[in-house]
Amino acid sequence: MFSAFSRRLPQISIFHHPSSPPSVKALAMLRASLAAPYPPTNPDAPPLEFNLEVIESKPPTQDQLRTILSYVAPKDAKAPTPSYTTFLSSHPSAAGSEGQPQSAATIAELGVQNPSALKWPLVVDWNGGRAIIGDADGVAGLLEALRQRRDGEVKDEDVGRPKGWFGADT
C-alpha cells in the first residue's frame, strides 16, 4: 500500500578532483544525466533520478575506503580480490611499489597529503553496491544500470533496501 514511501533514490557520491581530466568528465556525465534526457540518444527519455553528492578534492575516509573496496568487483572470476593499491595512481608523484600503502588508514592519509597519488574520480553507488575508481568511462556503466532500473529492465530483489554502508548487513 505504501510501497512508494519505501523506494529511495539511489545515493551516488563522486570524490572529485578538478585537476583530473577523468574526474571532470565523470562529473559532467553525472550532472548531464540528471539535467537532460537519459540516454542522450533518446530525447523522449526523462533524466535519471538520484541524489548526487560531490566531494571535491577530499579523499574518502577509512571506513568509506573499506566499503568502496568491497564494491569493486574483480574483472573476471579468476582475478584476485582487489587490494588497496586499486586506489593508487600511476602518477609520478605517487609512491613507488615498495612504499605503497596497504591499508585504508594509510591510503586515506596519503590522499590528504598527496591527492595526485590517488586515482580520481571515485564514484560510488552506495545503495547499489557499485564503485568505479579512476575510470570516467565506467560511470557510463553505472548510469546505464540506473537507467535499466528506472525503465524496469532489471528487477531488484531488494528495492528500497540499501546495501553496504547504509544498510544493516555490513
Secondary structure, DSSP 8 states (H G I E B T S, - for coil): --HHHH----EEEEEE-TT-HHHHHHHHHHHHHHHS-SSTT-TTS-----EEEEEES----HHHHHHHHHH---SSTTS----GGGGB---TTS--GGG---SHHHHHHHHHH-GGGB-S-EEEETTTTEEEES-HHHHHHHHHHHHHHHTTSS--TTTT---GGGSS--
